[in-house]
Amino acid sequence: MEKGRNVTLKHLLIRNERYIGLQFNTDKVIHALVKQLPDVKWSNEFNMAYILNSKENLDTVFKTLSGVVWVNCNYFFDKKPINKNSEPIDITWFRKRIVPENFRLCPTQYLDKLELKKYANNTVKAYILAFEAFINYYHSKKLIEINENDIRNYILKLIQENKSDSYINIAINSIKFYYESVLGMPNRFYQIERPRKEKKLPKVISKDDVLKIIANTNNLKHKCIVSLLYSSGIRRNELVNLKLSDIESKRMLIRIEAAKGKKDRYTILSYTLLTDLRNYYKQWKPSFYVFEGMNGGKYSGQSVGKVVTNAAKKAKIQTTVTPHMLRHSFATHLFEGGTDIRQIQVLLGHSSTKTTEIYTHVAMTTFKQIKNPLDS
C-alpha cells in the first residue's frame, strides 16, 4: 500500500436516496479502482464519486481497495462512545408542557436515542428545544428532505437574530444528532460551518468581595452554599448533586461524582466551611443531598443562582455575580497564592492544563511583576 494513498468514505443523500461517497485526491490508481465499482457516478456538488449505499456495495469497496488504498471510515461509522451517565433521563417537562396547535414535536426516535446514549438531562433539554425550533422553521418540509443549504440558511437566521455562539453550536449539534445518530448517517453535514469560538477571559472578584457576599447571605444554609462554591471551585450542577456521603471530613476532601465529562474527582474542603456545615446539618437536617428543597430532593440550580446574586446585591458588589464567577475566583486566588497550575487543574476537573492556564491571564501576580514604563 503506497503511503498517502487513501479514500475517505462519506454518507451522501442525493434525491432522497442514500449513497456511499468516496472522496480522494487525484490519483490514477485510485481512479482506476473506483471505476470498477458497481454503477459508480460522480457528484459535482460534493466533488466526489458515489455508489448506492448497501451492505453489498460497502463490502465491494473494501474488497476492491484492500491492500492498495487506505480506506478512512472515521466519517462513515458512528464510533462515539455511550456516556457513562448514571442519572436517568427525566422528560416529564416534555410531556406536561403546552405547545401551540400544529407544533412539530421532537420525534420519538430522537428521545429514545438520547436515552440510549445516556445524555445528561441539561443536554437532553437543550437538544430537544433546539431541534424543535429547527424542525418548526421548516414545518412543511420532510426531515429527510432537508439539506445542508437549508441548515446553513437556518444558522444564518440565528446569527442575524444575534443568538449566542453557544446556542448556535447547540442548534448544530442537535441537528447533527438526528441525522447522524438517530438516522445512522454519521457526519452527513460535515461541511456546516460553526461560529468561531470567542476567547473571553473569566470574570473574577476579589477575596474581600467574596467575604462580603458570604457575610450578606440570608441564613446559614445560604452561607454554606456560597462558601462551598468558592472554597471548592465546584460548578453549580455539581453542588446540587452533592450527597452527604461526598463530604469526607476525615480527609478534608469533597468527592464529586460524574462531573462534567462524566469524570469523578476530588476537591478540597475548607476547615471554616466544615464547622458551618456541621451546624447547618444539625439545624436543617438534610436526609440525602447536602442541600435539599423545601419538600426534600435536591436543591434547584436556579435557587443556587438566586442565593449568590441576591447576596452580592446586598453586599453592594458593582458587578453581577454568578456561581461560576465564584469558581473562577477560587482558581485565580489559588494561582495568586502560589498553587501549582497542575494542582488547580485537578481540583477544577479540567482535562488539560491549557484550559486552566486562562487564569494566568487574570491573576494579579502576573501583572505585579511587570514594571509600568510610566513609573520607570
N, C-alpha and C positions, 0 to 999 in steps of 0.2 A: 504494500500500500504506500503510495507516494505521499510524502509529508506535505500537508497543506491542501490536499485534495479532499474536499468534503461537500456533502449535500445536507441542507437543513430542511427538515420536514415541518410543514405548517398546515394548520387547518384553514380551508377556504370554503366559503359559501357563495356559490355562483348560481343565480337564477333559482334560489331556494333549494339547491342541490349541494350536498356535502362532497368536497373533494380533498385529495391529498396534494398539498402544494410542495414543490421541490425547488428550493432556492439554492443557486450555486453560481460561482464566478465562471466567466468564460473559460472553458477547458474542452479540448477536442475529445478527450477520453470520456469525460462525464457526459458530454453532449451525445456521443455515440451510444453510450449505455442507456441514457434516458430515452432515446428514440426507440429502444427495444421494448419499452413498457407498453402495456395494452392501452390503445386508444388515447395516447398522450396528446395534450394540447398545450398551447402557450397563452398566458394571460398578460396582455399589455398593462392592464390596470394594476395587477400585483407584481408584474415583472418577474414571473416565474412559470415553470412548467407545472402541469397538474393532471391528475388522473382521478377517476371516480374513487370515493372513499369506501373501501370494502376490505374485509379481512384477507381475501384472496389477493387483492392488489397490493396490500401492505406487505404480505409475505413475498410477493413477486419483487417489490422494491428492494427488500433486504437480500433476496437471493441474487438479484441482478447486480447489485452494487457491492456485495460482500467480497472482501479481500482486495478490492481495488479502490473503493471510496469510503471514507469515514462518514457514517450517517449520524447526523446530530438530531436527537429526538427530544431535546430539552423543551422545545416549544410545542411538542406534539402530545406527550404523555403527561398527565397530571401526577406529579410526584410530591405534591405538597403534603406534609405530614398532618395527621389529625391532631388537633390541640389536645393537651392533657388536662383540660379544664374539668374539674370535678363538680363545678356549680351547674345544677340543672337549668335548662333554658326556661324562662318564665315569659310567656307571651299572652298572659291574661289581659294586658292592656290592649293587645291587638284585637281580641275578640269583643271586648267591652266598649270600645270607642264607637262614637257615632261618626259615620262618614257621609259625604254628600251622595245624592242619588246618581246612579251610573258611575260611581267611583270604581276605578280599576284596582282591585286588591292584589297584593303580592301573591303569586302562585303558591299553592300548597307544596309543590316540589321544592320551592325555594326555602320554605320554612323547614322542611324535612332535612334538607342538605345542611342548613345552618346547625340544626340539632345534631346531625351525624358528625359534623366537623367539630362539634363542641366549642363553638364560638362563645365568647363572653357575652353576657346579657346586654351590656352597653353597646357592644359591636353589633349584636343582632338588631337592636332597636334602630341604630344609626343606619344600617344597611337596608332594613325594611322601608323606613321612611324615605330614604334617598332613592331607592329603586322605585317605590310607588310614585314619587314625584316625577321620575323619568318616564314611566310607562303611561302615566296620565297625560304627559305632554304629547305623547304620540298615541292618544287614546284610540283612534280609529285604525291604527296600523297593527298588524300581527307582529308579535315579538320576534318571530323567526325572520321577518322581512326587514327588520331594522338593520341598517348597515353602518359602516364606520363614518360616513359623511353625516348621517343622522345624529350620531353620537357627538361628533365634532361640533355640529350646529347647536346641540343642547348644551355642551360645555361652554361654547361661546356665549350663549344666552346667560349662563350662570356668571360668567366673567362680567358681562355687561350689567348684570344686576348687583355687581360688587360683592358677590359671595366670597367668603374667605377661602384661601388656598386649602385649608383643612377640609372644608365642606366639599370643595371640588374634587379633592382626592378621594373622599369617602364616596362621592357620587360615581366616580370612575370605577372604584373597587367594587361597589355594589352591582354595577352593570356587568363588569367582567366576571364577577362571581356567578351570575346567572348563566352567561353563555359558556364560560369555561368549566365551572364546577357542576352546575345543575344539568346543562345540556351535554356536558362532556366534550366541549370544544375548546381545550386549553389554548390560551393566547390567540384567540381569534382576533382580538382588537389590539394586537401588539404595536400598531402604528399610532395609537391615540396618544397625543402629546399631553404631558402633565405640567401643571404650573411649576415654575422654578421655586424651590424651597427657600423661604426667607430665612436669613441668618440673624435672628433677633437675639440680643443679649438678655439674660434673665433679669427680672426686676427684683431688687433686693432692698430690704430695710435694715437699719442699724439695730444692734443688740438693745440699745436703750429703748427704741421704739417697740421692739418685741416685748420687753418687760412691761412697758406701759400698756400694751394690749392685754397682756395676761392680767395685769392689775385691774383692768376695767371690764373683766368678764362678769356676767350676772350672778353666777353661782359656782360652787366647787366643781360640778360636772363640766361646765363650760371652760373653767380654768384648766382642768385636766386635758380637755380636747385641744385647746390652743397650745398648751405646754408640750403635749405629746407630738403634735405636728412639727413643732420647731425643734425639740430636743432629740428627735429620732430621724427627722427628714423623711418620714413616710408620706405617701400620697393619700389623698382624701379617701379613695376607694379602699386602700389598704387599711386605713383607720377604722372604717365602718365594718370591715370584715374581721377585725381583730378579736380573738377569743380570749377569755380569761386565762386559759392554759398557755397562751402565747407569751404572757409576761413571765419571764424566767428571772425572778428576783435574786435567786442564789448566785446566778452567773451575771446578773445585771445586763441581760440581753432581752431583746424583743424578737420573737420569731414571726416572720411574715411569710405566709403560705400562698402559693400560686399567685405571685405578684405579676407585674407587667412582664409579658414574655413567658408566663407560666413557670416562673422560677421561684423557688424558695430562697430566702436569705435571712440573715440576722442583722440587726442594727443595735445601737447602744441604748441603754436605759439610764435615765438621769436619777441620781440619788434624791434630789429635791423633788422630782416628779413622783418617785416611788412613795414617799411619805404622803403626798396629796392623793395618790391613787388608793392607798390603804384606807385613808379617811373617807374618800369617795365611796369605796366599796361598802364600808360599814353604814354609810348614810343612804346610799341609793340601792344597794343590794341587787346588782345585775345578776342574772342567772346563767347566761352563756356567753354573750358578747360583752366586751369591755364597756361599750356604750350601747344602750338599748333605748327604744322609743317608749312612749307612754304606755302602750299596750304590749310591751315585750317585742322581741325581734330586733333586728339590727337598726341602728340609728340611720337616718337617711343622709345621703351625701349633700343634699340641698340644705338640710338643717346645719350641717357642719360649716358650710359656706356662710350661712347667716350668722352663726356664732362668731366667726372670725371677722366678718365685715362690720357687724354691729359693735363689737368690742373695739375695733380700730377707729370707728367713728366717735365712740365715747372717749377714746384716748386722744382725739383730735389729730390723728395722723392725716397728713395732707393728701396722700395717695390712697387709692382703693386697694385694700389688702385682701388677698385671696389665700386659701390654704396652700396652694402651690408656691406662692411667694415665700411662705414660711420655710418650705423645703429648700428653695433657692438660697434663702438667708442662712439656713443651717449649714449647707455645703460651703458657702462663701466664708462664713465666720470660722469654720473649721480650717479652711485653707489659710486664712489670715492668721490663725493661731499656730500655724506650723505643721498641721496634719498632712501627711503624705497624700498626694493625689490618688495613688493606688488604693489607699485605705478608704478614702472618700468614695471612690468608685464602688467598692464592695458594699459600703453602707447604703448607698443610693440604689444599688442593684443595676448599675449600667453595664452593658455588655462590653463596652470599650472605653478606654481612658480618653479617647477623642471626644466623647460626649461630655465627660466630666471636666475636661480641660477648659470648657467655656467659662467656668467660674474664675479662672485665672484672669479673665478679661474685665471682671468687675471687682476683684479683690483689691482693697486699699493698699495692701503691701506691695502690689505690682507697681503702683504709681508713686508710693512714698520713696522708693529707691531712685526715682528719676529727678534730677535737679532741673527746675524750670529755667530756661535760658534768660528770662527776665530778671531772675533773682541772682544769677551768677555774675 
